[in-house]
Structures are given as structure tokens and as C-alpha cells.
Amino acid sequence: MEHRRGSAGPAAAARDARRLRHGWNPFASLKGRLGLGAGMIGLVAILSGALTLHGMGEVSQRITESLNAERRIARYSVLSTQISAFIAISAEAMQAGLSLDQRAARMETATRGLEGTFALMREDLGAAVAQARSQGLDEQSRRATQSIAIARMEALFTSTRDGLLSGQTGQNEARAYLAGFSQAVEPLLNAAVADEMRIRDQIISGIGELRRRLTLMALGISALAAGMFGAFYFGLVRPQLNRLDLARQAAQRIGRGEFDVTLPEDRGDEIGRLFAETNRAARALALRRDGVEAEWARLNETIAARTEELRAANEALARTDEERRRFFADIGHELRTPLTVILLESELGVRGAGDTRVGFETIRDRARRLGRRIDDMLRVARSESGRIELSHEPCDLGRVATEAVADVRPEIAAAGMSMNLDSMPGLRVLGDPDWLRQLIAGLVRNAVRHAGPGGQLAVAIAADGDWGVLRVTDNGPGVPADEIGRVFTRFHRGKAGSRVGGFGIGLALVKWLVEEMGGEVALVSPVPEAQRLGTEPGTLVELRLPLIEE
């Protein structure tokens, strides 16, 4: 990856230099061209939408104007009917010789209808004049003229109504009022209706013309969109798709392990840079493949060599295991034979009389203890499969240590060594009392063997937080630094500093038993100055077991 970044850096710098030298054109990149094409297509879409909205607005306005004209024509028709009804009712009332109040009551319905119709027509013409502001001054003038005609008709109606309801108007005057009103209103009404019909026809004609213009514009925009799409697809999209097909084919070849890929790098756009990176990746993969094949060959050689080493190691382990089994079997056989004799002699002595009884009892006790040691050794041989069963019960660590030291006192005395036991009574820990006594005795024997005649030993018991601690210290030559990490290994037999050979099982058994009881064990050599027993480096074995909360 570092190689690829390093090689890509100069290439990118070269491209930047070329751009600065020749002037960078944003449309030379694929992003720029695609953006331009998309922008033009979007512009056409916007124009099409704007045309649609404009056409819908114009058509809606023309239709609204046409409906308004139709409504005004309908109102003129209603007005004509109401005028005819007014004239007829008024004439009948005058001929019937009704009083003034009776005439007013008889004409009230027709009068109110005409007044309401004139009010509605004034509102319609007011709205028409407001709409005509966007159509020019001529259209506004035309609509204003219609308003004047309506005002004149309303004035004629008001004058005629007032004349008919006057107390001084006779039948002749009433007929004159009605004839003048009819003659004056009819041409005004006909002219207004004709004008509205002309406006309506003009609006309908304008809708047809608008439709023709909108159709031509829509066809033009459609042709423009089709041409732009064709140019965009055949001039830009399709060539890039062909180049992407080349990239896909190259990727397939690389996936099959064919790294002799050469894609054209003649363009400086994004796909051209992709081609360049693909070529560079193919070359890097070819180099990596060659390196992997060489590493694979070396790995096969290493595997073959390691396999041979493992085979030899397995054979050595098998021999060691066989020797271990034979060792324990031989030791057990050799120790049990004299034990049988000792037990027989001790039993004879027990049956006798005199002072020899005590001696024979001692012999019997020692023989039984030796028998237990042999059983312990046989259990060590089976400990790796977990067949030793330990009890977990409260026990007094000081008392167990005292018993263990008492067991080995004769050996300490025979070696001419001094022994110091510093016990703390009542220090209760959780563990197996029998195994704990045996492993403490084993630690003391180990110290006797390594310290040698005339040496010093110390067994100390103390509490440290939640732990009960037992320390066995000697003033022997100590353990070399390179062996400290192996002293707890099963069947390891130290050489330096060992005066008496051992079976090599003591510390391994101690570690296993202590950990099974939930404790810890550690070896320190040389002993710290404050705890050292003499001038020799010495060895300290520390055993920790969990205290029992009272």
C-alpha cells in the first residue's frame, strides 16, 4: 500500500502541473460534462413545466372571461324579461285606474327585480373592468362604455318608475312614460347584448389561437428535448458505457488471476484515471503474486522441516512418558517389597514384650507413612488427568505446618541442620489438611536436600490481607536465574546447587495442589536481604491460601 501511494503521488502532481500549464477546463472531466448535460435536460424540463403552467393559466383565464361574458348575456336576458314585465304590469295598473298606493304595490315586485338585476350587472361590469386592466386601455374603455349603457338604462328605469308613481300622472302621461322607456331601453339593451356576444366570440377565438401557439411551443420543446437526449446519450453516455465495459472485462480478468491488463489511458477524465489505477493495480498484483508464490514455496519448506521436528519431538515425548511410567512402577515395586518386610517385623515386635514394643510401633508408623508416600507418588502419576480428589475444608495452617515439620525432624537432625518454626496459631485456611501437611513436609525436605549439612531452615506462618502465608527459607546456594521459571515444571531436575538428587516431582506437585486449593505459590532466589538466614543466597518458597472469614 505504501508503494502504491508513493507512485500515485507523482502522477497526481504531474496531472496538476499539466492543468496549470494548459489551463484547466472543468468540462474536460466526466463530472463536468455529465453535469452540463443534466443541467440542459433539467432546463428543458423547467421550460416544459413553465409552458404548461403558462398555458393552463391562460386557458383558465380565457375560460373564466368567457363564462363571465355568458353570465352577463344571461343577465341582459333576465333584464329584458324584467323590463317587459315591468312595462306590462305598469300599463295594466294604469288602465285599471288603480290608486297611487295600489299602483305602487302592484309594481313593487317588478321594481325590486329590476333594481336587483341592475345592482348585479354593475358588480359584473366592475369586475370586468378590473380584469381588463391587463388587456390594455382599449378593452378597459370598451368595458367602461358598457357600464355607461347600464347606468343610462337604470336612469331611464328610475325616471319612468318615479313618473308612474307620481300622483299627477294620468293614463296618457303613463303611456308616454312607458313608450319612451321602451323605445330608449331597447337599443341600449340590444347594443349591450351584441357587445357581450362579440366579446365572448373574441375570447373563444383567442382560446383556439392560444391552443395553436401552445401546441407549436410544446412540439418545439419536445423536439429540443429529443435532440438533447440523443446528443447526451450517443455523444456522452454510450461512449462512457463502452469504456466501463472495458473496465468490467479487465476486472474479470484480474479476478481470474490474469494480470496482463492494459487499458487505454489517453483521456484525463475520471474513467481515464480509473483505467490508470486499474493498470497500476494489475502490475502490483502481478508482483504480489510472484512474491506470494515464492513465500509459499518457502512456507512449504518450513512446514516440512517443522513437521520433521514435531515428529522427532513426539517420539521423544513418547519415550519420556514411557520412562516416567516405568520409573513410577519400578519405584513402587522396589519400595513396597521392603515395606512388606518392615510391616511383618513390626507386627511380630508388637506381639512381643519388653522395651522393644515402642521401637516396633515406631517402625510400623514409619512404614505406614512410607506407604502413603508411595501412594502419593502414584497419584502424582495420575494427576494430569485430574484423578486426585481434594477436600476443601477449614484447617489450622499453623497446626498442619507443626505436624509436617515434626514428620521431617529426624531428617533435619540427621543432616545436622538447625530449624526455626515461627507459627501463628488459629490461622484458618481453606484446603485439604492431609495434602497440605504432605506438601509442607515436601518443601522442608527439598530445603534440607539443597541447603546441605549444617545449614539453616526457617518456616514462618503469617496473615497477609485475605491470605494465609507460609514461607520456607533455606541458606543454600540458591537457584540459578535461568531455572527459576522451570522449577515448577513436572520432572524438571535442577543441577546447580543440588547436593542430593531428587525425583523432580516436589515443586510441580506443590504448585498443582496449591492451585487446586485456590492458592498461589512462588519461588524467590536469592532470598531478600531482610529474610536471608546466612551469607549464602538461599531459596524462599512462599505458599498462599485463602483465609476463612470467621
C-alpha positions in Angstrom: 0.0 0.0 0.0 2.9 2.4 0.7 4.3 1.7 -2.7 1.0 2.5 -4.4 0.6 5.8 -2.6 4.1 6.7 -3.4 3.6 6.0 -7.1 0.3 7.8 -7.2 1.6 11.0 -5.7 4.0 11.9 -8.6 1.3 11.1 -11.2 -1.2 13.3 -9.5 1.4 16.1 -9.3 2.1 15.7 -13.0 -1.6 16.0 -13.8 -1.9 19.1 -11.7 1.1 20.6 -13.5 -0.4 19.9 -16.9 -3.7 21.5 -15.9 -1.9 24.7 -14.7 0.2 24.8 -17.8 -2.6 24.3 -20.4 -5.5 25.9 -18.4 -7.9 23.6 -16.6 -11.2 23.1 -18.4 -13.9 21.8 -16.0 -15.9 20.3 -18.9 -12.9 18.1 -19.8 -13.8 16.0 -16.8 -16.6 13.4 -17.0 -18.3 15.1 -14.0 -18.4 18.4 -15.7 -19.9 17.0 -19.0 -22.5 15.0 -17.1 -23.4 18.0 -15.0 -23.7 20.1 -18.2 -25.9 17.5 -19.9 -28.1 17.0 -16.8 -28.4 20.8 -16.4 -29.6 21.3 -20.0 -32.1 18.5 -19.7 -33.3 20.0 -16.5 -33.6 23.4 -18.2 -35.8 21.8 -20.9 -37.9 20.2 -18.2 -38.2 23.5 -16.4 -39.2 25.2 -19.7 -41.8 22.5 -20.4 -43.2 22.9 -16.9 -43.3 26.7 -17.2 -45.0 26.4 -20.6 -47.6 24.0 -19.2 -48.3 26.3 -16.2 -48.5 29.4 -18.5 -50.8 27.6 -20.9 -53.1 26.4 -18.2 -53.2 29.8 -16.7 -54.0 31.5 -20.0 -56.7 28.9 -20.9 -58.2 29.2 -17.4 -58.3 33.0 -17.7 -59.9 32.9 -21.1 -62.5 30.3 -20.0 -63.3 32.4 -16.9 -63.7 35.5 -19.1 -65.9 33.5 -21.5 -68.1 32.3 -18.6 -68.3 35.8 -17.3 -69.5 37.1 -20.7 -72.1 34.3 -20.8 -73.3 35.2 -17.3 -73.6 38.9 -18.4 -75.5 37.9 -21.5 -77.8 35.8 -19.3 -78.3 38.8 -17.0 -79.2 41.0 -20.0 -81.8 38.4 -21.0 -83.2 38.5 -17.5 -83.1 42.3 -17.6 -85.0 42.3 -20.9 -87.7 39.9 -19.4 -88.0 42.0 -16.3 -88.3 45.3 -18.3 -91.1 43.7 -20.4 -92.8 42.5 -17.2 -92.4 46.0 -15.7 -93.9 47.7 -18.7 -96.8 45.2 -18.9 -97.6 45.4 -15.2 -97.4 49.2 -15.2 -99.6 49.6 -18.2 -102.2 47.2 -16.7 -102.2 49.1 -13.4 -102.7 52.5 -15.2 -105.5 51.1 -17.4 -107.2 49.6 -14.3 -107.4 53.1 -12.8 -105.8 52.0 -9.6 -104.9 54.5 -6.9 -101.3 55.5 -6.3 -100.8 53.1 -3.5 -102.3 50.3 -5.4 -100.1 51.0 -8.4 -97.1 51.1 -6.2 -98.0 47.8 -4.5 -98.8 46.2 -7.9 -95.4 47.4 -9.4 -93.3 46.6 -6.3 -92.2 43.0 -7.3 -91.1 44.1 -10.8 -89.4 47.2 -9.5 -87.4 45.2 -6.9 -86.4 42.6 -9.6 -85.1 45.3 -11.9 -83.2 47.1 -9.1 -81.5 43.8 -8.0 -80.6 42.9 -11.6 -79.1 46.4 -12.2 -77.1 46.0 -9.0 -75.7 42.6 -10.1 -74.9 44.0 -13.5 -73.0 46.9 -12.0 -70.9 44.4 -10.0 -70.2 42.2 -13.0 -69.1 45.1 -15.1 -66.9 46.4 -12.3 -65.2 43.0 -12.1 -64.9 43.0 -15.9 -63.3 46.5 -15.9 -60.8 45.3 -13.3 -59.9 42.2 -15.4 -59.5 44.4 -18.5 -56.6 46.3 -16.9 -54.1 43.5 -18.0 -55.6 43.6 -21.6 -54.9 47.2 -22.5 -56.6 50.6 -22.5 -59.0 49.8 -25.4 -60.5 46.9 -23.6 -60.9 49.0 -20.4 -62.6 51.7 -22.5 -65.0 49.2 -24.0 -66.0 47.8 -20.6 -66.4 51.3 -19.3 -68.8 52.1 -22.2 -70.9 49.1 -21.2 -71.0 50.5 -17.6 -72.3 53.8 -19.0 -75.0 52.0 -21.0 -76.2 50.1 -17.9 -76.2 53.4 -16.0 -78.4 55.0 -18.7 -80.8 52.1 -18.7 -81.1 52.3 -14.9 -81.6 56.0 -15.0 -84.4 55.6 -17.6 -86.0 52.9 -15.4 -85.8 55.2 -12.3 -87.3 58.1 -14.2 -90.1 56.0 -15.6 -90.9 54.4 -12.2 -90.9 57.8 -10.5 -93.2 59.2 -13.2 -95.7 56.4 -12.9 -95.9 56.6 -9.2 -96.5 60.4 -9.3 -99.9 61.4 -8.2 -100.2 63.9 -11.1 -99.6 61.3 -13.8 -102.6 60.3 -15.8 -103.2 57.4 -18.2 -101.9 59.4 -21.2 -98.8 60.5 -19.4 -98.2 57.0 -18.2 -98.5 55.6 -21.7 -96.0 58.2 -22.8 -93.6 57.3 -20.0 -93.8 53.6 -20.8 -93.4 54.2 -24.6 -90.4 56.4 -24.1 -88.8 54.0 -21.7 -89.4 51.0 -24.1 -88.0 52.9 -27.1 -84.9 54.2 -25.2 -84.0 51.0 -23.4 -84.4 48.5 -26.3 -81.5 49.8 -28.4 -79.3 50.2 -25.4 -80.1 46.6 -24.3 -79.5 45.2 -27.8 -76.2 47.1 -28.2 -75.0 45.7 -24.8 -76.0 42.2 -25.7 -74.3 42.4 -29.1 -71.2 43.8 -27.4 -71.1 41.0 -24.9 -71.6 38.3 -27.6 -68.8 39.9 -29.6 -66.5 39.7 -26.5 -67.5 36.1 -25.9 -66.8 35.2 -29.5 -63.5 37.0 -29.4 -62.5 35.1 -26.2 -63.4 31.8 -27.7 -61.4 32.6 -30.9 -58.5 33.6 -28.6 -58.6 30.2 -26.9 -58.2 28.5 -30.2 -55.3 30.7 -31.2 -53.7 30.2 -27.7 -54.1 26.4 -28.2 -52.3 26.6 -31.6 -49.4 28.6 -30.2 -49.1 26.4 -27.1 -49.1 23.3 -29.4 -46.3 24.7 -31.5 -44.3 25.6 -28.5 -44.8 22.1 -26.9 -43.7 20.5 -30.2 -40.6 22.7 -30.3 -39.7 21.9 -26.7 -40.3 18.1 -27.4 -38.1 18.2 -30.4 -35.4 20.1 -28.5 -35.6 17.5 -25.6 -35.4 14.6 -28.0 -32.4 16.2 -29.8 -30.6 16.9 -26.5 -31.3 13.4 -25.2 -29.9 11.9 -28.3 -26.8 14.0 -28.2 -26.4 13.3 -24.5 -26.8 9.6 -24.9 -24.9 8.9 -28.1 -22.3 11.7 -27.6 -21.5 11.1 -23.9 -23.3 8.3 -22.1 -22.9 5.5 -24.6 -19.1 6.0 -25.1 -18.6 6.0 -21.3 -20.6 2.8 -21.0 -18.3 1.2 -23.6 -15.3 2.3 -21.6 -16.9 0.9 -18.4 -17.4 -2.4 -20.2 -13.6 -2.4 -20.8 -13.1 -1.8 -17.1 -15.5 -4.6 -16.2 -13.7 -7.0 -18.6 -10.4 -6.0 -17.0 -11.8 -6.6 -13.5 -13.0 -10.1 -14.6 -9.5 -10.9 -16.0 -7.9 -9.7 -12.8 -10.3 -11.9 -10.8 -9.2 -14.9 -12.8 -5.6 -14.1 -12.0 -4.7 -12.7 -15.4 -2.8 -9.6 -14.5 -1.5 -8.7 -18.0 -4.2 -5.9 -18.3 -3.6 -2.8 -20.3 -6.4 -0.3 -20.5 -6.1 2.9 -22.6 -5.0 6.0 -20.6 -5.4 8.5 -23.3 -8.1 10.6 -21.5 -7.7 12.6 -18.4 -11.2 12.2 -17.0 -12.4 10.1 -14.2 -12.7 6.9 -16.2 -9.2 7.5 -17.7 -7.8 7.8 -14.1 -9.7 4.6 -13.2 -8.0 2.9 -16.1 -4.6 4.1 -14.9 -5.3 2.9 -11.4 -6.5 -0.4 -12.7 -3.3 -0.9 -14.8 -1.2 0.1 -11.8 -3.2 -2.3 -9.5 -2.8 -5.2 -12.0 1.0 -4.6 -12.1 1.1 -4.5 -8.3 -0.9 -7.7 -8.1 1.4 -9.4 -10.5 4.4 -8.5 -8.4 2.5 -9.6 -5.3 1.5 -12.9 -6.9 5.2 -13.6 -7.7 6.1 -12.8 -4.1 3.3 -14.9 -2.7 4.4 -17.9 -4.8 8.0 -17.5 -3.6 6.7 -17.2 0.0 4.5 -20.2 -0.5 7.5 -22.3 -1.6 9.5 -21.2 1.4 6.5 -21.9 3.6 6.2 -25.4 2.3 9.8 -26.0 3.0 9.4 -24.6 6.5 6.3 -26.8 7.1 8.2 -29.9 6.0 11.1 -29.0 8.4 8.7 -28.3 11.3 6.8 -31.5 10.6 10.0 -33.5 10.9 10.9 -31.6 14.1 7.4 -32.3 15.6 7.7 -36.0 14.7 11.0 -36.2 16.5 9.6 -34.3 19.4 6.6 -36.6 19.6 8.9 -39.6 19.6 10.9 -38.0 22.4 7.8 -37.3 24.4 6.6 -40.8 23.9 9.9 -42.1 25.2 9.8 -39.7 28.2 6.2 -40.8 29.1 7.2 -44.5 28.8 10.3 -43.8 31.0 8.1 -41.9 33.5 5.6 -44.8 33.8 8.3 -47.3 34.1 10.0 -45.2 36.7 6.9 -45.0 39.0 6.2 -48.6 38.5 9.7 -49.6 39.5 9.8 -47.2 42.4 6.5 -48.5 43.7 7.7 -52.1 43.4 11.0 -51.5 45.0 9.5 -49.6 47.9 6.6 -52.0 48.6 8.8 -55.1 48.9 10.9 -53.8 51.9 7.7 -52.2 53.3 6.1 -55.7 53.5 9.1 -57.0 55.5 9.0 -54.0 57.8 5.3 -54.4 58.5 5.7 -58.1 59.2 8.6 -57.5 61.6 6.8 -54.7 63.3 3.7 -56.8 63.8 6.0 -59.5 65.4 7.5 -56.9 67.7 4.1 -55.6 68.7 3.1 -59.0 69.8 6.3 -59.4 71.9 7.1 -57.9 75.3 9.7 -55.6 76.8 11.0 -52.2 75.6 11.1 -53.3 72.0 7.4 -52.6 71.7 7.8 -48.8 71.4 10.5 -49.3 68.7 8.4 -51.6 66.7 5.4 -49.2 66.9 7.7 -46.5 65.5 8.8 -48.8 62.7 5.2 -49.6 61.9 4.2 -45.9 61.9 7.1 -45.0 59.6 6.3 -47.9 57.3 2.7 -46.7 57.0 3.9 -43.2 56.3 6.2 -44.5 53.6 3.3 -46.4 52.2 1.3 -43.2 52.0 4.2 -41.5 50.2 4.2 -44.3 47.6 0.5 -43.8 47.1 1.2 -40.1 46.8 3.7 -40.7 44.1 1.4 -43.0 42.2 -1.3 -40.3 42.4 1.2 -37.7 41.0 1.5 -40.0 38.0 -2.3 -39.7 37.5 -2.7 -36.0 38.4 -2.5 -34.7 34.9 -5.9 -36.4 34.2 -7.4 -34.8 37.4 -7.9 -38.1 39.2 -6.7 -36.8 42.6 -9.7 -35.6 44.6 -9.0 -32.9 47.2 -11.2 -31.9 50.0 -11.9 -28.2 50.7 -12.4 -27.8 54.4 -11.2 -25.4 57.1 -7.8 -26.2 58.7 -5.4 -24.6 61.0 -2.4 -23.7 58.9 -0.1 -23.4 62.0 -1.1 -26.8 63.3 -0.7 -28.5 59.9 2.8 -26.9 59.5 3.8 -28.1 63.0 2.8 -31.7 62.2 4.6 -31.5 58.9 7.8 -30.3 60.5 7.5 -33.0 63.2 7.5 -35.6 60.4 10.8 -34.4 59.0 12.6 -33.6 62.3 14.6 -36.8 62.2 15.8 -35.9 58.6 16.7 -32.4 59.8 18.6 -33.7 62.8 20.4 -36.3 60.6 21.6 -33.6 58.3 22.9 -31.6 61.3 20.8 -28.6 60.4 19.0 -26.1 62.6 15.3 -25.4 62.2 13.2 -22.4 63.2 9.4 -22.6 63.2 7.5 -19.4 63.6 3.9 -20.4 63.7 0.8 -18.3 64.1 -1.9 -20.2 66.0 -5.6 -20.0 64.9 -4.8 -19.0 61.3 -7.5 -21.0 59.5 -7.4 -21.5 55.7 -9.4 -23.5 53.2 -7.8 -26.6 51.9 -7.1 -30.4 52.2 -5.3 -30.9 55.6 -3.6 -34.2 54.6 -2.3 -33.0 51.3 -1.3 -29.6 52.8 0.7 -31.4 55.5 2.4 -33.6 52.9 3.3 -30.7 50.6 4.7 -28.6 53.5 6.8 -31.6 54.5 7.9 -32.0 50.9 9.0 -28.3 50.8 11.0 -28.8 54.0 12.7 -32.0 52.7 13.5 -30.1 49.5 15.1 -27.3 51.5 17.1 -30.0 53.5 18.5 -31.5 50.3 19.5 -28.3 48.8 20.8 -26.5 51.9 23.1 -29.3 52.8 24.6 -30.4 56.2 25.0 -27.7 58.8 22.6 -25.4 57.0 19.7 -23.4 58.4 16.0 -23.6 57.8 13.1 -21.4 58.7 9.3 -22.0 58.4 7.2 -18.9 59.0 3.4 -18.5 59.0 1.6 -15.2 58.9 -1.5 -13.5 57.6 -1.4 -11.1 54.7 -4.8 -9.5 53.9 -7.2 -12.2 52.8 -4.4 -14.8 52.6 -2.7 -17.2 54.9 1.0 -17.2 54.0 3.6 -20.0 54.7 7.3 -19.3 53.8 10.0 -22.0 53.8 13.5 -20.5 53.7 17.0 -22.1 53.4 20.5 -20.8 53.3 21.6 -23.0 50.4 23.4 -21.9 47.2 20.0 -20.8 45.7 18.5 -21.5 42.2 20.1 -20.1 39.1 18.1 -17.3 37.4 17.6 -19.3 34.2 16.0 -22.2 36.1 13.6 -20.2 38.3 10.9 -20.3 35.6 11.2 -24.1 35.2 11.4 -25.3 38.8 7.6 -25.9 38.9 7.7 -27.9 35.7 7.0 -31.6 36.2 10.0 -33.9 36.1 12.4 -30.9 36.0 15.6 -31.8 38.0 17.8 -28.9 38.9 21.5 -29.5 38.8 23.3 -26.4 40.0 23.2 -26.1 43.8 21.5 -29.5 44.3 23.5 -31.6 46.8 21.2 -34.6 46.8 19.3 -35.8 43.7 15.6 -35.9 43.7 12.8 -37.3 41.7 11.9 -33.9 40.3 8.3 -34.0 41.3 8.2 -32.0 44.6 7.6 -28.4 43.4 5.5 -29.5 40.5 3.2 -31.4 42.9 3.2 -28.4 45.3 2.1 -26.0 42.6 -0.6 -28.2 41.3 -2.0 -28.9 44.8 -1.9 -25.3 45.9 -3.7 -24.0 42.8 -6.3 -26.8 43.2 -6.9 -25.4 46.7 -7.4 -21.9 45.4 -4.0 -20.6 46.4 -0.7 -19.4 44.9 2.9 -20.5 45.1 6.1 -18.6 44.2 9.8 -19.2 44.5 12.4 -16.4 45.2 16.1 -16.8 44.8 18.3 -15.2 46.1 16.3 -14.5 49.3 15.8 -10.8 50.0 18.4 -9.4 52.4 15.9 -8.8 55.3 14.9 -12.5 55.3 18.2 -14.2 54.4 19.5 -16.8 57.0 23.2 -16.5 56.3 25.7 -15.4 53.8 24.5 -17.8 51.1 21.9 -16.6 48.5 19.4 -19.2 49.8 15.9 -20.0 48.4 12.4 -18.9 49.6 9.2 -20.7 48.7 6.1 -18.8 49.5 2.7 -20.5 49.7 -0.6 -18.5 49.9 -4.0 -20.0 50.7 -7.3 -18.1 51.2 -8.2 -17.3 54.8 -11.6 -18.3 56.1 -13.8 -15.4 57.2 -14.9 -16.0 60.8 
